């Protein structure tokens, strides 16, 4: 069986060399191609079970994993991004009902609660598999690539921000922190898109396989715009 797979957890040339060494030592597996940018590997496997054995050996060396490379077709984009579309629809519906209950549209409240819902939902999916998220996040986030621990902390930062924006608490420092957090996240996404890296987006953790695309960029930019908007009301 000859197939191309995606590599997860590769952040530097040393990581690539470690993975290459493990593959070379694996019995019956032939390495045909391996690269960091994009993070992928082409293998000749004797059986499909050999991949599971190989991943077990990789886990002993670090947070590396070889997974199926899934690329959405043009016709399948709506299906691919269906989780994001549904999340957006649920958030907008909830906001509309809330504003109706309040008796009118209030922009600051709407933005605040949209951000709160956004961070809570996205943190939930990340926390379901924190380790898996951290491994995927290191593949494109500028801070997580340098500090492994940041990938484990980030989901809980989003959780705290979600609670804050849905609470009556109000402090301008939190808005500045949110703005800085999303700018850093956006820079990582832009860097990945510029390099045309074929990697998975970790915005919904490992529950859904979403490709890194301009959709990810729009998500982060939306949070930046809302943070700036909230700051303008102070």
N, C-alpha and C positions, 0 to 999 in steps of 0.2 A: 504494500500500500504506500503510495507516494502522494504526500499532501503538504500544503503550507498551513502553518499554524501561527497564531499570535502569541507573543511573549509578554508575560506580565511580570512586573517587579524589576525590569531592567532600567537602571538609572545612570549607568556609567559603563565605560569600557571594561572595567574589572568584573562587573556583573556579567557582561557578555562572555568574558573568558571563563568564568566559573561555570556558566551554563554549558558552554562549548565542551569543557573538560568532562562534565558529568555525562553529556551525550556521547562523547567519544569512548567513555568507559562502559557505556551501557551495551550489553550483549545483544547482537542481532539488529541494532539500530544504526542506520547510516545517515550521517549529516550531509545534506546536499547544499544547504545555504543557511546563513544566519546573519542578521543585521540588527543594529540598534535603532536606526532611523530609516524606515519604519521598524518597529520592534517585531520581528517575525523570524520564523525558522521553517525550513523545508526539510522534511524527514522521510526516510524510507523505513516503514515499520513492518515487522514480520506479522504482527497481529494488532488489533485495536487495543488489546489488554496491555500491550507493551507501553502505551502512552501513560496509563495509570501507574505502572511501575516506575517509569521515568520521572513522572511528577513527584512520586514519593521520594525518590533519590534527590530531586531538586529541593524539596522542602527541608531536607537535612542540611543543605548548604546555605539556605536563606529563603527569603520570601519570593521565590520564583515559581512560575507556573506556565505551562504550555496549554493553550486553549484553542478551540476552533475559531478560525478567523471568519467573522460574519460581516459581510458587506451588503448593506441594503440596496436593492434595485430601485430604479426610478419609480416603478409601480408600487413598491412596497414601503415607500417612505411614510405614508400615513399610518400604516400598521406599525411600523418601527417606532414612531413617535406617539403612538396612541396613549401610553401611560402619561406622558407630559400633557397631551391635549386634554385628557380626562381630568388631570389635576388642575389645570388652568380653568376648565369649565366648572368644576366643583367650587374652586375659590371664588370665581366671579359670581356664581349663583348664590353662594353664601353671603358675599358682600352686598349683592343686590337686595336680598331678603333683609339683611341687617339695616341697610339704608332706608328701605321701605318702612321698617319697624320704627326707625328714628324719625320718620316723617319728612325726610328730605336728604338730598345728597350733600355730604360733608367731606370734601376732598382730603383733608389731613387725616381724618379718622379712617377713611377708605384705604388710603395708602398704608397707614400704620397697620391696620388689620390684615391687609393683603400680604404685607411683608411678614407679619407674625405667622399667618397660615402657611406661607411659602416655606419659611425656615423650619416650622414644626414638621410639616410633611416630608420635606427633603431630609431632615435629620433622622426621622423615623426609619426611612429606608436605609440610610447609612449605618445606623446603630444595629440593624438586624445582622450585619456582618461587618463589624468594625475593621477586623484584620483584612478582609477582602477589599474593603473600600480603601484602606490605607495603602495597600499594595498598588491598586489601580491609580490612586491619586498621585503617588510618587512618579508616575509615568509622565505627568505633564505639569503639575503644580511646581512653581519655582521654589517655594519654601519647603514643601514636603520632600522634594528631591534632595535637599541638603540636610534636612532634619527629619528623620524617619518618624519621630514621636509626634510631629505636627499632624500627620495623617490620622493618628488615633485621637487627637484632641479636637480636630476640626468638627466632627459631627456633634460634639457636645457644646461647642461654641454656637453652632446653629440652633441647637435645642434651647440654650439659654436666651439667644436673641429672639426666638419664636415666643417664648414665655414673656419676655420683656415687652415686645410689641403688642401682645394681646392683654397686657396688664395695664393698670392705671399709672404705672411708674413713668416718669419722664425725666430724662437727663440728656443734655446735648452731647456729652462725652460718648454715650453709647452710639449715637448717630455717626459721630466722627469715626468711631471704631468700626462700625458696620461699613462705612464708606471705604476705609482703608482696607478692610478684609476683602471686600468685593473687587477693589481695584487690583489687589495682588492676585486674586483668583482669575480675573479677566486677563491679566498679563500672561499668565500661564497658558490660558486657552488660546490667546492670540499667537503666542510663540509656537504652540503645537500646530495651529492651523497654517501658519506661515511655512513651517517645515513640512507640512502635508503628512503628518504622522498618522498612520492608520492604527489608532488605538481606541479603546473604549472610553466613553465618558462615564465618570464616577458620580455624576450628580444624583442618581437614584441608587447609589451603592452598587451591589452586585446582583440585586434582585432582577433588574431588567438590563438587557444587553443593548445599550444605546451607543451609537458611534459618535466620536468627537466630530462636531460640525458647527456651522454657524448658529444652529439652534442653541447650543451650549453658550455661545458668545452672547446671544440675545438675552438669555436668562440672567447672566451676570450683569449685563448692561442695564437691564430693567431694574435690578436691585440698586445699581449705582444711581440711576435717574431718580428713583424713589427716595433714596437716602439724601440726595441733593435737594429734592423737593421738600422733604421733611425739615431739613436744616434751614430752608428759606422761610419757614413759618416761625422760627425762633427770633 
